Amino acid sequence: MSKPLSPEAFKSYCVYQIYPSSFADANGDGIGDLAGIESKLEYIKRLGADVVWLSPIYRSPQKDMGYDISDYQDIDPRYGTLEDWDSLLKKTHELGMRLVMDLVVNHTSDQHEWFKESRSSKSNPKRDWYIWRPPKFDAEGNRKPPNNWASLFGGSAWEWDETTQEYYLHLFVVEQPDLNWENPEVRQAIWKLMRWWMERGCDGFRMDVINMISKVPGLPDGPVTQPDRDYQPGYQYYCNGPRVHEYLQEMYREVLSRYPNYFTVGESPLTHDPRDLLPYVLPERKELQMMFQFELADIDGTHNPLIPRNPSLLDIKSVINKWQAFMFNHGGWNSLYMENHDQARSVSRLLGFGVSTDKKTFNFDLYDEDLKKFWNVGAKLLAILHTTQGGTVFIYQGEEIGATNVPRGWSLEEYKDVATINFYRE
């Protein structure tokens, strides 16, 4: 895989995303693993894939299915070993495909050694590797978080630490403290671990919530848009922040520029304006090759992604036209996906199965009947819509066979994702 590629080679790729725990189980323990993935590489190649993207496989307490990383330079035992990864890489390359890792560096696990040191005392050298703040107090003297930001998974985005008597920021679950990217030592540590994987043979990275790594100085309160809630969305203060492009350009200089055949795609939640994403992907800016935008994926969403609405054909057409035209006319490039590990299956979401004729109610019996009648042709039509746009195609495991959502009869105990569990609790 060392043969130099065209700088625009990524534009012709088809990327196959694997969620390791549910893909292929080689040792029979009920959890997918690296050996299982390796056993399916010929199948993936036959589909026409050029790139295999692995969702997180690093060592992790699994509070958020691996997106809480406790060691970036080791494989979680449930998936195998570094030697298993080397074997997977070798076979992937032999088949003419590339292997891409998920890079999760907005936050770590609270079990990462960096955070253990950071929370041990205010004088620890790694204290400033995370975002710590003293409490506020109300008129009655009750302790309050430093600001009113809500976590994306519910509740406050701040957690009180008894040991050092301060709060730390976690935009996601409590066990995922946010790294302080303003600290140059943090950035150098991230560049080091990226180079370590690239030297081992990794071909690039999908970068998780990369548009959230820069926060507005002062961390001001978010506007009150949900008066019935104690904590408010603070998106404008941590999405596409003031230094995010500076950090990504530094990443290019320190890491990516050393590996001419690299592959990158960034994730950008809560960003529906193409003007905000264009700077990330313009080639002359030397940041990333592509960004995932969520406007099409969220088109059936409401204030809660687990309570969908039924979008119209015109809604879908409008979003597709907007992104296709803007990126084409301004020198950018689109990443194309209909579903991934964060969204329900596109066949189930976008074809209107189970929605009453007045589009106001949902009926599971109607869903079952619709699925029987229209699943085959509907899945094929979605695939045509997906793959005939301009951009790099991303396929989520099972999408190629028109996979639908899990059975509606599952109990809560059978769900492992944080969003579903938190939704049930609320």
TIPA-164263 format. One record per residue (C-alpha): residue in three letters; x, y, z; chain. Coordinates in nm, 2 decimals, decimal comma. Example, Ala and Ser with C-alpha at 12.3 -4.5 7.8 and 13.67 -1.06 7.14 Angstrom:
['ala'; [1,23; -0,45; 0,78]; 'A'];
['ser'; [1,37; -0,11; 0,71]; 'A'];
// end
This chain:
['met'; [0,00; 0,00; 0,00]; 'A'];
['ser'; [0,30; 0,23; -0,02]; 'A'];
['lys'; [0,25; 0,32; -0,39]; 'A'];
['pro'; [0,18; 0,69; -0,41]; 'A'];
['leu'; [-0,19; 0,77; -0,48]; 'A'];
['ser'; [-0,35; 1,07; -0,64]; 'A'];
['pro'; [-0,43; 1,34; -0,38]; 'A'];
['glu'; [-0,79; 1,30; -0,50]; 'A'];
['ala'; [-0,81; 0,92; -0,48]; 'A'];
['phe'; [-1,05; 0,94; -0,19]; 'A'];
['lys'; [-1,31; 1,08; -0,42]; 'A'];
['ser'; [-1,36; 0,75; -0,59]; 'A'];
['tyr'; [-1,36; 0,53; -0,28]; 'A'];
['cys'; [-1,65; 0,33; -0,14]; 'A'];
['val'; [-1,61; 0,30; 0,24]; 'A'];
['tyr'; [-1,75; 0,01; 0,44]; 'A'];
['gln'; [-1,81; 0,09; 0,81]; 'A'];
['ile'; [-1,79; -0,20; 1,06]; 'A'];
['tyr'; [-1,93; -0,18; 1,41]; 'A'];
['pro'; [-1,70; -0,46; 1,55]; 'A'];
['ser'; [-1,91; -0,59; 1,84]; 'A'];
['ser'; [-2,20; -0,68; 1,61]; 'A'];
['phe'; [-2,03; -0,77; 1,28]; 'A'];
['ala'; [-1,87; -1,12; 1,30]; 'A'];
['asp'; [-1,78; -1,34; 1,60]; 'A'];
['ala'; [-1,49; -1,58; 1,54]; 'A'];
['asn'; [-1,45; -1,72; 1,89]; 'A'];
['gly'; [-1,82; -1,78; 1,98]; 'A'];
['asp'; [-1,85; -1,55; 2,28]; 'A'];
['gly'; [-2,14; -1,36; 2,12]; 'A'];
['ile'; [-1,93; -1,04; 2,06]; 'A'];
['gly'; [-1,78; -0,96; 1,72]; 'A'];
['asp'; [-1,40; -0,95; 1,70]; 'A'];
['leu'; [-1,11; -0,87; 1,47]; 'A'];
['ala'; [-1,07; -1,23; 1,36]; 'A'];
['gly'; [-1,43; -1,23; 1,26]; 'A'];
['ile'; [-1,38; -0,92; 1,06]; 'A'];
['glu'; [-1,08; -1,07; 0,89]; 'A'];
['ser'; [-1,28; -1,38; 0,79]; 'A'];
['lys'; [-1,53; -1,15; 0,60]; 'A'];
['leu'; [-1,28; -0,94; 0,41]; 'A'];
['glu'; [-1,33; -1,12; 0,08]; 'A'];
['tyr'; [-1,70; -1,06; 0,11]; 'A'];
['ile'; [-1,64; -0,69; 0,17]; 'A'];
['lys'; [-1,41; -0,67; -0,13]; 'A'];
['arg'; [-1,67; -0,84; -0,35]; 'A'];
['leu'; [-1,91; -0,56; -0,25]; 'A'];
['gly'; [-1,67; -0,32; -0,42]; 'A'];
['ala'; [-1,53; -0,16; -0,10]; 'A'];
['asp'; [-1,20; 0,03; -0,12]; 'A'];
['val'; [-1,18; 0,12; 0,25]; 'A'];
['val'; [-1,27; -0,06; 0,57]; 'A'];
['trp'; [-1,35; 0,18; 0,86]; 'A'];
['leu'; [-1,35; 0,02; 1,21]; 'A'];
['ser'; [-1,56; 0,19; 1,48]; 'A'];
['pro'; [-1,36; 0,20; 1,81]; 'A'];
['ile'; [-1,17; -0,11; 1,90]; 'A'];
['tyr'; [-0,93; 0,05; 2,16]; 'A'];
['arg'; [-0,92; -0,06; 2,52]; 'A'];
['ser'; [-1,23; 0,08; 2,69]; 'A'];
['pro'; [-1,46; 0,03; 2,99]; 'A'];
['gln'; [-1,74; 0,03; 2,73]; 'A'];
['lys'; [-1,96; 0,30; 2,89]; 'A'];
['asp'; [-2,03; 0,43; 2,54]; 'A'];
['met'; [-1,96; 0,12; 2,32]; 'A'];
['gly'; [-1,59; 0,20; 2,29]; 'A'];
['tyr'; [-1,61; 0,58; 2,24]; 'A'];
['asp'; [-1,48; 0,61; 2,60]; 'A'];
['ile'; [-1,11; 0,51; 2,54]; 'A'];
['ser'; [-0,88; 0,42; 2,83]; 'A'];
['asp'; [-0,58; 0,33; 2,62]; 'A'];
['tyr'; [-0,53; 0,45; 2,26]; 'A'];
['gln'; [-0,24; 0,22; 2,19]; 'A'];
['asp'; [-0,40; -0,12; 2,28]; 'A'];
['ile'; [-0,70; -0,33; 2,16]; 'A'];
['asp'; [-0,99; -0,41; 2,39]; 'A'];
['pro'; [-0,96; -0,78; 2,48]; 'A'];
['arg'; [-1,32; -0,84; 2,36]; 'A'];
['tyr'; [-1,20; -0,77; 2,01]; 'A'];
['gly'; [-0,86; -0,94; 2,02]; 'A'];
['thr'; [-0,50; -0,82; 2,03]; 'A'];
['leu'; [-0,26; -0,59; 1,85]; 'A'];
['glu'; [-0,13; -0,89; 1,67]; 'A'];
['asp'; [-0,49; -0,96; 1,55]; 'A'];
['trp'; [-0,51; -0,61; 1,42]; 'A'];
['asp'; [-0,18; -0,65; 1,24]; 'A'];
['ser'; [-0,31; -0,97; 1,07]; 'A'];
['leu'; [-0,63; -0,79; 0,97]; 'A'];
['leu'; [-0,43; -0,50; 0,83]; 'A'];
['lys'; [-0,21; -0,74; 0,63]; 'A'];
['lys'; [-0,50; -0,92; 0,47]; 'A'];
['thr'; [-0,69; -0,59; 0,40]; 'A'];
['his'; [-0,39; -0,46; 0,21]; 'A'];
['glu'; [-0,34; -0,79; 0,03]; 'A'];
['leu'; [-0,70; -0,75; -0,10]; 'A'];
['gly'; [-0,62; -0,40; -0,22]; 'A'];
['met'; [-0,83; -0,22; 0,04]; 'A'];
['arg'; [-0,73; 0,03; 0,31]; 'A'];
['leu'; [-0,79; 0,02; 0,68]; 'A'];
['val'; [-0,92; 0,33; 0,87]; 'A'];
['met'; [-0,95; 0,37; 1,25]; 'A'];
['asp'; [-1,20; 0,57; 1,45]; 'A'];
['leu'; [-1,02; 0,86; 1,62]; 'A'];
['val'; [-1,20; 0,98; 1,94]; 'A'];
['val'; [-1,00; 1,27; 2,08]; 'A'];
['asn'; [-1,26; 1,52; 2,20]; 'A'];
['his'; [-1,27; 1,32; 2,52]; 'A'];
['thr'; [-1,13; 1,01; 2,68]; 'A'];
['ser'; [-1,26; 0,76; 2,93]; 'A'];
['asp'; [-1,24; 0,87; 3,30]; 'A'];
['gln'; [-1,03; 0,55; 3,33]; 'A'];
['his'; [-0,76; 0,68; 3,10]; 'A'];
['glu'; [-0,43; 0,74; 3,29]; 'A'];
['trp'; [-0,43; 1,10; 3,17]; 'A'];
['phe'; [-0,76; 1,17; 3,35]; 'A'];
['lys'; [-0,66; 0,97; 3,66]; 'A'];
['glu'; [-0,36; 1,19; 3,70]; 'A'];
['ser'; [-0,56; 1,50; 3,62]; 'A'];
['arg'; [-0,82; 1,44; 3,89]; 'A'];
['ser'; [-0,56; 1,33; 4,15]; 'A'];
['ser'; [-0,48; 1,69; 4,26]; 'A'];
['lys'; [-0,50; 2,05; 4,14]; 'A'];
['ser'; [-0,12; 2,06; 4,12]; 'A'];
['asn'; [-0,08; 1,75; 3,90]; 'A'];
['pro'; [0,11; 1,83; 3,58]; 'A'];
['lys'; [-0,19; 1,69; 3,38]; 'A'];
['arg'; [-0,45; 1,89; 3,56]; 'A'];
['asp'; [-0,49; 2,12; 3,27]; 'A'];
['trp'; [-0,52; 1,84; 3,02]; 'A'];
['tyr'; [-0,90; 1,84; 3,09]; 'A'];
['ile'; [-1,15; 2,12; 3,14]; 'A'];
['trp'; [-1,19; 2,19; 3,52]; 'A'];
['arg'; [-1,38; 2,48; 3,67]; 'A'];
['pro'; [-1,48; 2,58; 4,03]; 'A'];
['pro'; [-1,85; 2,57; 4,12]; 'A'];
['lys'; [-2,09; 2,86; 4,12]; 'A'];
['phe'; [-2,34; 2,92; 4,41]; 'A'];
['asp'; [-2,70; 3,04; 4,41]; 'A'];
['ala'; [-2,84; 3,30; 4,65]; 'A'];
['glu'; [-2,90; 3,03; 4,91]; 'A'];
['gly'; [-2,54; 2,91; 4,89]; 'A'];
['asn'; [-2,62; 2,59; 4,70]; 'A'];
['arg'; [-2,35; 2,46; 4,47]; 'A'];
['lys'; [-2,41; 2,48; 4,09]; 'A'];
['pro'; [-2,22; 2,38; 3,78]; 'A'];
['pro'; [-2,00; 2,64; 3,61]; 'A'];
['asn'; [-2,26; 2,70; 3,34]; 'A'];
['asn'; [-2,60; 2,58; 3,22]; 'A'];
['trp'; [-2,48; 2,35; 2,94]; 'A'];
['ala'; [-2,66; 2,02; 2,89]; 'A'];
['ser'; [-2,48; 1,70; 2,81]; 'A'];
['leu'; [-2,57; 1,56; 2,48]; 'A'];
['phe'; [-2,68; 1,24; 2,66]; 'A'];
['gly'; [-2,90; 1,43; 2,92]; 'A'];
['gly'; [-2,84; 1,61; 3,24]; 'A'];
['ser'; [-2,56; 1,86; 3,31]; 'A'];
['ala'; [-2,24; 1,86; 3,11]; 'A'];
['trp'; [-2,05; 1,91; 3,43]; 'A'];
['glu'; [-1,96; 1,65; 3,70]; 'A'];
['trp'; [-1,86; 1,73; 4,05]; 'A'];
['asp'; [-1,53; 1,58; 4,17]; 'A'];
['glu'; [-1,51; 1,54; 4,55]; 'A'];
['thr'; [-1,13; 1,49; 4,56]; 'A'];
['thr'; [-1,04; 1,83; 4,41]; 'A'];
['gln'; [-1,37; 2,01; 4,47]; 'A'];
['glu'; [-1,41; 2,12; 4,11]; 'A'];
['tyr'; [-1,63; 2,03; 3,82]; 'A'];
['tyr'; [-1,50; 1,87; 3,49]; 'A'];
['leu'; [-1,67; 1,91; 3,15]; 'A'];
['his'; [-1,82; 1,61; 2,97]; 'A'];
['leu'; [-2,03; 1,69; 2,67]; 'A'];
['phe'; [-2,12; 1,32; 2,65]; 'A'];
['val'; [-2,16; 1,07; 2,94]; 'A'];
['val'; [-2,01; 1,14; 3,28]; 'A'];
['glu'; [-1,74; 0,88; 3,21]; 'A'];
['gln'; [-1,62; 1,08; 2,90]; 'A'];
['pro'; [-1,43; 1,39; 3,03]; 'A'];
['asp'; [-1,35; 1,65; 2,75]; 'A'];
['leu'; [-0,98; 1,70; 2,67]; 'A'];
['asn'; [-0,85; 2,06; 2,69]; 'A'];
['trp'; [-0,72; 2,12; 2,33]; 'A'];
['glu'; [-0,60; 2,46; 2,43]; 'A'];
['asn'; [-0,31; 2,29; 2,61]; 'A'];
['pro'; [-0,03; 2,23; 2,36]; 'A'];
['glu'; [0,08; 1,92; 2,56]; 'A'];
['val'; [-0,26; 1,76; 2,49]; 'A'];
['arg'; [-0,23; 1,82; 2,12]; 'A'];
['gln'; [0,13; 1,68; 2,10]; 'A'];
['ala'; [0,01; 1,37; 2,28]; 'A'];
['ile'; [-0,26; 1,32; 2,02]; 'A'];
['trp'; [-0,02; 1,38; 1,73]; 'A'];
['lys'; [0,21; 1,12; 1,89]; 'A'];
['leu'; [-0,06; 0,85; 1,91]; 'A'];
['met'; [-0,18; 0,92; 1,56]; 'A'];
['arg'; [0,17; 0,88; 1,42]; 'A'];
['trp'; [0,20; 0,56; 1,62]; 'A'];
['trp'; [-0,10; 0,41; 1,44]; 'A'];
['met'; [0,01; 0,54; 1,10]; 'A'];
['glu'; [0,36; 0,39; 1,14]; 'A'];
['arg'; [0,19; 0,06; 1,23]; 'A'];
['gly'; [0,02; 0,07; 0,89]; 'A'];
['cys'; [-0,32; 0,24; 0,96]; 'A'];
['asp'; [-0,43; 0,43; 0,65]; 'A'];
['gly'; [-0,62; 0,71; 0,81]; 'A'];
['phe'; [-0,89; 0,82; 1,05]; 'A'];
['arg'; [-1,26; 0,89; 1,08]; 'A'];
['met'; [-1,25; 1,17; 1,35]; 'A'];
['asp'; [-1,53; 1,15; 1,60]; 'A'];
['val'; [-1,71; 1,49; 1,68]; 'A'];
['ile'; [-1,40; 1,67; 1,56]; 'A'];
['asn'; [-1,60; 1,99; 1,53]; 'A'];
['met'; [-1,63; 2,01; 1,91]; 'A'];
['ile'; [-1,26; 2,02; 2,01]; 'A'];
['ser'; [-1,25; 2,40; 2,04]; 'A'];
['lys'; [-1,47; 2,57; 2,30]; 'A'];
['val'; [-1,55; 2,94; 2,32]; 'A'];
['pro'; [-1,33; 3,11; 2,59]; 'A'];
['gly'; [-1,51; 3,17; 2,91]; 'A'];
['leu'; [-1,76; 2,89; 2,85]; 'A'];
['pro'; [-2,07; 3,12; 2,86]; 'A'];
['asp'; [-2,42; 3,00; 2,94]; 'A'];
['gly'; [-2,63; 2,88; 2,65]; 'A'];
['pro'; [-2,95; 3,07; 2,57]; 'A'];
['val'; [-3,26; 2,93; 2,74]; 'A'];
['thr'; [-3,44; 2,75; 2,46]; 'A'];
['gln'; [-3,60; 2,48; 2,68]; 'A'];
['pro'; [-3,75; 2,67; 2,98]; 'A'];
['asp'; [-3,88; 2,35; 3,14]; 'A'];
['arg'; [-3,53; 2,21; 3,17]; 'A'];
['asp'; [-3,25; 2,30; 3,41]; 'A'];
['tyr'; [-2,97; 2,26; 3,15]; 'A'];
['gln'; [-2,97; 2,41; 2,80]; 'A'];
['pro'; [-2,80; 2,33; 2,47]; 'A'];
['gly'; [-2,48; 2,52; 2,43]; 'A'];
['tyr'; [-2,40; 2,42; 2,08]; 'A'];
['gln'; [-2,29; 2,76; 1,96]; 'A'];
['tyr'; [-2,02; 2,76; 2,22]; 'A'];
['tyr'; [-1,86; 2,42; 2,14]; 'A'];
['cys'; [-1,94; 2,34; 1,78]; 'A'];
['asn'; [-1,70; 2,48; 1,52]; 'A'];
['gly'; [-1,53; 2,68; 1,78]; 'A'];
['pro'; [-1,28; 2,97; 1,73]; 'A'];
['arg'; [-0,96; 2,75; 1,72]; 'A'];
['val'; [-1,08; 2,43; 1,55]; 'A'];
['his'; [-0,93; 2,51; 1,21]; 'A'];
['glu'; [-0,60; 2,61; 1,37]; 'A'];
['tyr'; [-0,59; 2,27; 1,55]; 'A'];
['leu'; [-0,67; 2,08; 1,23]; 'A'];
['gln'; [-0,41; 2,26; 1,03]; 'A'];
['glu'; [-0,16; 2,18; 1,31]; 'A'];
['met'; [-0,27; 1,82; 1,28]; 'A'];
['tyr'; [-0,19; 1,82; 0,91]; 'A'];
['arg'; [0,15; 1,97; 0,96]; 'A'];
['glu'; [0,25; 1,74; 1,25]; 'A'];
['val'; [0,09; 1,41; 1,13]; 'A'];
['leu'; [-0,10; 1,39; 0,80]; 'A'];
['ser'; [0,15; 1,56; 0,58]; 'A'];
['arg'; [0,41; 1,29; 0,66]; 'A'];
['tyr'; [0,18; 1,02; 0,51]; 'A'];
['pro'; [0,09; 1,12; 0,15]; 'A'];
['asn'; [-0,17; 0,84; 0,11]; 'A'];
['tyr'; [-0,37; 0,92; 0,42]; 'A'];
['phe'; [-0,75; 0,92; 0,44]; 'A'];
['thr'; [-0,96; 1,15; 0,66]; 'A'];
['val'; [-1,32; 1,22; 0,73]; 'A'];
['gly'; [-1,45; 1,42; 1,02]; 'A'];
['glu'; [-1,78; 1,41; 1,20]; 'A'];
['ser'; [-1,97; 1,74; 1,26]; 'A'];
['pro'; [-2,29; 1,70; 1,46]; 'A'];
['leu'; [-2,53; 1,99; 1,50]; 'A'];
['thr'; [-2,40; 2,17; 1,19]; 'A'];
['his'; [-2,65; 2,21; 0,90]; 'A'];
['asp'; [-2,50; 2,50; 0,72]; 'A'];
['pro'; [-2,26; 2,40; 0,44]; 'A'];
['arg'; [-2,08; 2,73; 0,48]; 'A'];
['asp'; [-1,97; 2,62; 0,83]; 'A'];
['leu'; [-1,83; 2,29; 0,69]; 'A'];
['leu'; [-1,66; 2,42; 0,37]; 'A'];
['pro'; [-1,35; 2,55; 0,55]; 'A'];
['tyr'; [-1,27; 2,20; 0,69]; 'A'];
['val'; [-1,25; 2,04; 0,34]; 'A'];
['leu'; [-1,11; 2,30; 0,10]; 'A'];
['pro'; [-0,78; 2,13; -0,02]; 'A'];
['glu'; [-0,58; 2,45; 0,00]; 'A'];
['arg'; [-0,66; 2,48; 0,37]; 'A'];
['lys'; [-0,49; 2,15; 0,45]; 'A'];
['glu'; [-0,73; 2,02; 0,71]; 'A'];
['leu'; [-0,95; 1,72; 0,63]; 'A'];
['gln'; [-1,07; 1,55; 0,31]; 'A'];
['met'; [-1,44; 1,52; 0,40]; 'A'];
['met'; [-1,69; 1,59; 0,67]; 'A'];
['phe'; [-2,00; 1,40; 0,77]; 'A'];
['gln'; [-2,30; 1,64; 0,79]; 'A'];
['phe'; [-2,61; 1,53; 0,97]; 'A'];
['glu'; [-2,89; 1,72; 0,80]; 'A'];
['leu'; [-3,00; 1,43; 0,58]; 'A'];
['ala'; [-2,95; 1,18; 0,85]; 'A'];
['asp'; [-3,15; 1,39; 1,10]; 'A'];
['ile'; [-3,43; 1,48; 0,85]; 'A'];
['asp'; [-3,68; 1,25; 1,03]; 'A'];
['gly'; [-3,57; 1,38; 1,37]; 'A'];
['thr'; [-3,74; 1,59; 1,64]; 'A'];
['his'; [-3,61; 1,73; 1,96]; 'A'];
['asn'; [-3,54; 1,37; 2,05]; 'A'];
['pro'; [-3,39; 1,14; 1,78]; 'A'];
['leu'; [-3,58; 0,84; 1,92]; 'A'];
['ile'; [-3,91; 1,01; 1,84]; 'A'];
['pro'; [-3,90; 1,04; 1,46]; 'A'];
['arg'; [-4,12; 1,23; 1,23]; 'A'];
['asn'; [-4,21; 1,14; 0,87]; 'A'];
['pro'; [-4,02; 1,36; 0,62]; 'A'];
['ser'; [-4,16; 1,44; 0,29]; 'A'];
['leu'; [-4,00; 1,37; -0,05]; 'A'];
['leu'; [-3,96; 1,74; -0,09]; 'A'];
['asp'; [-3,77; 1,77; 0,24]; 'A'];
['ile'; [-3,53; 1,50; 0,13]; 'A'];
['lys'; [-3,48; 1,65; -0,21]; 'A'];
['ser'; [-3,42; 2,00; -0,07]; 'A'];
['val'; [-3,14; 1,88; 0,17]; 'A'];
['ile'; [-2,97; 1,67; -0,10]; 'A'];
['asn'; [-2,98; 1,96; -0,35]; 'A'];
['lys'; [-2,85; 2,21; -0,10]; 'A'];
['trp'; [-2,54; 2,01; -0,01]; 'A'];
['gln'; [-2,47; 1,88; -0,36]; 'A'];
['ala'; [-2,49; 2,22; -0,52]; 'A'];
['phe'; [-2,30; 2,41; -0,25]; 'A'];
['met'; [-2,00; 2,17; -0,23]; 'A'];
['phe'; [-1,98; 2,14; -0,61]; 'A'];
['asn'; [-1,99; 2,52; -0,66]; 'A'];
['his'; [-1,74; 2,60; -0,39]; 'A'];
['gly'; [-1,47; 2,34; -0,44]; 'A'];
['gly'; [-1,56; 2,11; -0,15]; 'A'];
['trp'; [-1,65; 1,74; -0,14]; 'A'];
['asn'; [-1,94; 1,55; 0,01]; 'A'];
['ser'; [-1,94; 1,23; 0,21]; 'A'];
['leu'; [-2,25; 1,03; 0,13]; 'A'];
['tyr'; [-2,42; 0,81; 0,39]; 'A'];
['met'; [-2,78; 0,71; 0,47]; 'A'];
['glu'; [-2,72; 0,54; 0,80]; 'A'];
['asn'; [-2,44; 0,45; 1,05]; 'A'];
['his'; [-2,40; 0,34; 1,41]; 'A'];
['asp'; [-2,58; 0,65; 1,54]; 'A'];
['gln'; [-2,89; 0,63; 1,32]; 'A'];
['ala'; [-3,17; 0,38; 1,29]; 'A'];
['arg'; [-3,18; 0,18; 0,96]; 'A'];
['ser'; [-3,25; 0,40; 0,66]; 'A'];
['val'; [-3,50; 0,15; 0,52]; 'A'];
['ser'; [-3,70; 0,17; 0,84]; 'A'];
['arg'; [-3,66; 0,55; 0,88]; 'A'];
['leu'; [-3,71; 0,70; 0,54]; 'A'];
['leu'; [-3,97; 0,49; 0,36]; 'A'];
['gly'; [-4,26; 0,59; 0,57]; 'A'];
['phe'; [-4,34; 0,24; 0,69]; 'A'];
['gly'; [-4,61; 0,23; 0,96]; 'A'];
['val'; [-4,71; 0,60; 0,93]; 'A'];
['ser'; [-5,08; 0,66; 0,90]; 'A'];
['thr'; [-5,23; 0,83; 0,59]; 'A'];
['asp'; [-5,27; 1,16; 0,79]; 'A'];
['lys'; [-4,89; 1,13; 0,88]; 'A'];
['lys'; [-4,98; 1,19; 1,25]; 'A'];
['thr'; [-4,97; 0,85; 1,40]; 'A'];
['phe'; [-4,75; 0,54; 1,39]; 'A'];
['asn'; [-4,89; 0,18; 1,37]; 'A'];
['phe'; [-4,67; -0,12; 1,43]; 'A'];
['asp'; [-4,91; -0,36; 1,25]; 'A'];
['leu'; [-4,91; -0,13; 0,95]; 'A'];
['tyr'; [-4,53; -0,12; 0,97]; 'A'];
['asp'; [-4,51; -0,50; 0,95]; 'A'];
['glu'; [-4,75; -0,50; 0,64]; 'A'];
['asp'; [-4,56; -0,22; 0,47]; 'A'];
['leu'; [-4,23; -0,40; 0,53]; 'A'];
['lys'; [-4,36; -0,71; 0,36]; 'A'];
['lys'; [-4,49; -0,53; 0,05]; 'A'];
['phe'; [-4,23; -0,26; -0,01]; 'A'];
['trp'; [-3,90; -0,36; 0,16]; 'A'];
['asn'; [-3,73; -0,50; -0,15]; 'A'];
['val'; [-3,80; -0,22; -0,40]; 'A'];
['gly'; [-3,77; 0,05; -0,13]; 'A'];
['ala'; [-3,43; -0,06; -0,02]; 'A'];
['lys'; [-3,31; -0,07; -0,38]; 'A'];
['leu'; [-3,45; 0,28; -0,45]; 'A'];
['leu'; [-3,27; 0,42; -0,14]; 'A'];
['ala'; [-2,94; 0,25; -0,26]; 'A'];
['ile'; [-2,98; 0,42; -0,60]; 'A'];
['leu'; [-3,05; 0,76; -0,43]; 'A'];
['his'; [-2,74; 0,71; -0,21]; 'A'];
['thr'; [-2,49; 0,60; -0,47]; 'A'];
['thr'; [-2,58; 0,84; -0,76]; 'A'];
['gln'; [-2,50; 1,16; -0,58]; 'A'];
['gly'; [-2,17; 1,33; -0,60]; 'A'];
['gly'; [-1,93; 1,24; -0,32]; 'A'];
['thr'; [-1,76; 0,95; -0,15]; 'A'];
['val'; [-2,00; 0,66; -0,06]; 'A'];
['phe'; [-2,01; 0,52; 0,29]; 'A'];
['ile'; [-2,19; 0,19; 0,35]; 'A'];
['tyr'; [-2,28; 0,08; 0,71]; 'A'];
['gln'; [-2,26; -0,30; 0,77]; 'A'];
['gly'; [-2,59; -0,46; 0,67]; 'A'];
['glu'; [-2,70; -0,17; 0,46]; 'A'];
['glu'; [-2,60; -0,36; 0,15]; 'A'];
['ile'; [-2,88; -0,62; 0,22]; 'A'];
['gly'; [-3,14; -0,36; 0,32]; 'A'];
['ala'; [-3,12; -0,44; 0,69]; 'A'];
['thr'; [-3,41; -0,30; 0,90]; 'A'];
['asn'; [-3,44; -0,20; 1,26]; 'A'];
['val'; [-3,42; -0,46; 1,54]; 'A'];
['pro'; [-3,75; -0,64; 1,65]; 'A'];
['arg'; [-3,99; -0,42; 1,84]; 'A'];
['gly'; [-4,03; -0,68; 2,10]; 'A'];
['trp'; [-3,69; -0,64; 2,25]; 'A'];
['ser'; [-3,67; -0,56; 2,62]; 'A'];
['leu'; [-3,46; -0,26; 2,75]; 'A'];
['glu'; [-3,20; -0,51; 2,88]; 'A'];
['glu'; [-3,12; -0,61; 2,52]; 'A'];
['tyr'; [-3,02; -0,26; 2,41]; 'A'];
['lys'; [-2,66; -0,15; 2,47]; 'A'];
['asp'; [-2,66; 0,21; 2,34]; 'A'];
['val'; [-2,65; 0,50; 2,58]; 'A'];
['ala'; [-2,91; 0,71; 2,39]; 'A'];
['thr'; [-3,18; 0,44; 2,41]; 'A'];
['ile'; [-3,12; 0,37; 2,78]; 'A'];
['asn'; [-3,12; 0,74; 2,87]; 'A'];
['phe'; [-3,44; 0,80; 2,67]; 'A'];
['tyr'; [-3,61; 0,52; 2,86]; 'A'];
['arg'; [-3,50; 0,66; 3,19]; 'A'];
['glu'; [-3,62; 1,01; 3,11]; 'A'];
// end
